[in-house]
């Protein structure tokens, strides 16, 4: 009853604000569409915890082609990539695991309670204005309680339309490339009146994906089989500005994909017939309003539906029709969030956020004898404080987690409870310089996903993970006087993470193996440099360098064979570099990512080692202005040295490939 009452109060508050908007929808500014389209770039130098940002312009300058490609440029991350255009791609922060990393899409969290991991391939850069990564706790205290629950958040912000001379704008493009890639895209936005703007985005991506690779044992050149993809993405947005009554944004999203799973590449085994179908529909409302001079309200409501079908055809499944194993998963989430911020004065503010959400998973699994049909009721409550001065910023919070879970087969509910604090500060020791010192601490608590609990082979019951993150760093931003270096940003961070009951995932094609490792110590250093060198008023060079050192060790038991061994798929050294030449003719960019040796199993021995690798790419971009329209051409060569490497063992990455894009912005 208490839970139902809280839901009712939160829902009633949203309804009341929506009614207020309808009563007061008279436009008060001519250029409101400009106001809602501007998103200020967060400043890494002022953040109390590490923050990395890539804007739409930088995506273009660096020739970045996908969300996964953008994420690879960030410090302190481990990207797991099963290879190919449609391969699963997940991100883990500082050895904490992909389940500790949340993904926010226009400020609303994307969830997958089935696996706990979100595939970055679900999202396209076609309509993205900014990609940012917070490690630790963000300094934005008016946000959902879910945002306080993760070790880090990857934020994807879509483009909000801008109108200057016309009441419509659009973008159409076609991309073609190696391995049968074909990807048309259309984005259109219309200004309905001074209050409402609507936009629609749609894209289709298909590819054969049968790229060549070199066999590990024989050196023979082969081709990947069963690697095709067929992906549809559709998105509809409504932007509403009601003046003093606040702003309301609505989004409807649909993703539909079919792809082959080529399987691992082992000696003498080229057969692959596994197929995966994914469908994802969600609709969300996000409302924000200034309630006078002292209060700000942010409310969100979301419904999410995920459908997954897996099939594998093989003679070993002769007991099933057509020798085909078929598993189907249907996941639903209903999510509701309210956050309220109180501004005591121009320096001190408080916030409180309450998130309530319900998860349900139904499935049809042929190999399972008894299906659990799990359901989860979640309550997250976050209280935060912030002091903000030009020389000192302090942010602190405490999160209360309460989760109740039941299954069809268990009469008694399982409950999880935890209080998780965080603290961060940024201090400017000398007022005359832009040097700042930052320090942060955060606790997080991760309950195992449904797959880990009920659909993964485990020796014994999985416990939730408890993690602690410590960070100490320096930031500096400025310019070098009397030189062409008009912008330089430097950051250096040392960190220590401690994880109890670390859940380790040993990847396989579709169903992984999970177990509690025990205690894990993670120590590392992240270094980052970004600069702009102005050759003249029309030409400039943009340079970005990133390096990460990470030692993530199992310290559970000295008697274990894995004691002080590096965690699976975690390189000790990794980094990236990009250089772009911005000029009136052709924008040229070069990029490189690298990682040192990794291990595919908890025991670090030679047979489990994966070689270090580097991946180099170049991009050329040319735009033509025709009246109010812009035509452009872009060409990319990926992995230009045709390096043969794996990120996940026995899942080779593509060699050299090409992409050509043509488009028009109108």
C-alpha positions, 0 to 999 in steps of 0.5 A: 500500500505504501508503494502504491501511495508513493506512485500515486503522489508522484503521478499526481504531481506530473499530471498537475504540472501538465494541466498547468501547462495547458492552461498557460501556453501563451508564447512569451518569447519570439526566439524560444526555439533558440533557447531550448536548442543550446546545450552548454558543454560541461567543463572537465576542469571544474568537475569534482570527478573525472568528466570527458566530453565529445561534442557534435563538432568534435565527432565530425572533426575526428571522423567518429562513426559510432557511439562505440568509436567515440567511447574508445577515445575516453580514459579509464574505459574497457570496451568489449567488442565481439567484432563486426558491424553488429557485434555486441559492444559494452562499456566498463569503467575502471575495471568495475564491469559494464553493469556498473556503467549507466547510459542516459539518453536525453537525461533518462536512464536506459535499462536492461535488467535482464543482462545488466548491460546495454549494447552501444550498437542500439544508438546512432550518432546521426542525431547526437549533439554530445557524448559525455562520460562521468566517472564517479558522481556528477556535479549536477544534483538535480537529476534522477536517483538512478544517476546516483546509483552507478559508478559512472554514466555515459550521457547521450544528448540528441540534437535539439532543432534550431530555426533561423530563417525557416520553420523547418530543418532536416538532414539526409545521408547515405553511407556505403562501405565494405562488407556490404554496408548500406545505411540511409538516414533521414532526420526532419524537424518542424516548428509547429508554433512558438511553443511546440517543435517536433522532430523525427529520425529514421535510419536503416543499416544492413551489411553482409559482414563477412569480413576476412581474418587470419586463422590463429593456428594455421595462419590461413585466410578465412572469412567470417560467416553468419555475420549479417545485420539488418537494423532499423531505428526510428525516433520521434521527439516533441519539444515544448516550452510553456514559458513560466510553466516549464518545459516538456520533452517527449520521446518515442523510440523503436529499434528492430534488428536481426543479426547473425552470431558468427560464433567464436573462431576455433580450429576446425570449427567454421560452422555458425547458424546462431541468430538474434532478433532484438526489438526495443520500444520505449516512450518517455516524458521529461518535465522541468520547471523553475518553481519561483526563485528557490525551487526547481522540479524535474519529473520523468516517466517511462515505459520500456519494452525489450524483446529478444529471440535467440535461435541456434540450428544444429544437429545436436538439437535433434529433440527440437523441431527443425533441429533448432533451439529457440529462446525468447525473452520479454522484458518490461519496465515502468519507471517514474522519477521526481527530483526537487532542488532547493536553492538556499542562496547563490552558493548552496543548494539541496536536492531530493530525488525519488525513483520508483520502477518495476521490472518484469521478465518473461521467457520461453527457454527450451533447455530450462525445466522450470522458468522463474519469471522474475519480477523486481520492485525498486525504490531509489532515494537520493539526497544531495548537497552542493556548495559552489564558489569560484574557488571551491565546489563541494558536492555530496549525496547519499543514496538509499536502495531498496529492492524487493524481488520475487519469482514464480517458484519462490513464495518468499521475496528476496530483498536488498537494502543499502545506503551509499554515500558520495563526496566530491570537491574541486579547489582552486588553490591560486586565484590567478591560475586555472589550476584546480585540485579535485578529489572524490569518493563514492560507494555503489551497490549492484544487485545481480541481473536476472541473467546472472541470477537465474539463467547463468551457470553458477556454483553457488548463489550470487551476492550483490557487489559493493564498490568504493571509488577514490579519485584524486586529480589535477586539472588545468585549462588555458592558453600559452601567451604569444603562441598559436596554442589558444586552448589547452586542457590538461587533466591527471587523475589517480584512482583506487577502486575496491570491490567486494563480491566482484561478479565476473562474467566470462563471455560466450556468444549469448549466455555467459558464465558468472561467479563472485570472485570475492575482493578486487583491488583496482589502481590506475592513472588517467592522463588526458590532453586536448589542445587547439593550435591556430595556424591562421584565422581559417586553419587550425590543428586539434590534438587529443591524447589519452593514456590509462594505466589500470591494474585490476587484481583479484585479492580474495585469497592468497591460496587461489591460483588467481590471486593478484592476477589481472581481471579478464579482458582488462589491459594494464595500458591503453590509450588513444590519440587523434589529430584533425586539420580544420580548414576551408577545403577538406577536414582531415583527421587521424585517430589511433586506439591501442591496448596492451596484452589482456587475458581471457580467463582469470588465470593469467597464463600464456594460453589465455593471453591476447596480444596487444593491438593498435588500430589506426583510422583516417577521415576526410570531410568536405562541405559545400554551401548552396544557399541555405543548404549544405552538401557534404562528402565524407570518406573513412578508412578504418584499421588502415594497417589491416591489423588482425586482433581480438578484443574478445578471444576468438572474435576477430575484429575486421581488418581494413575497411572503407566507408563513404557518406554523402548528405545534405543539411537543409 
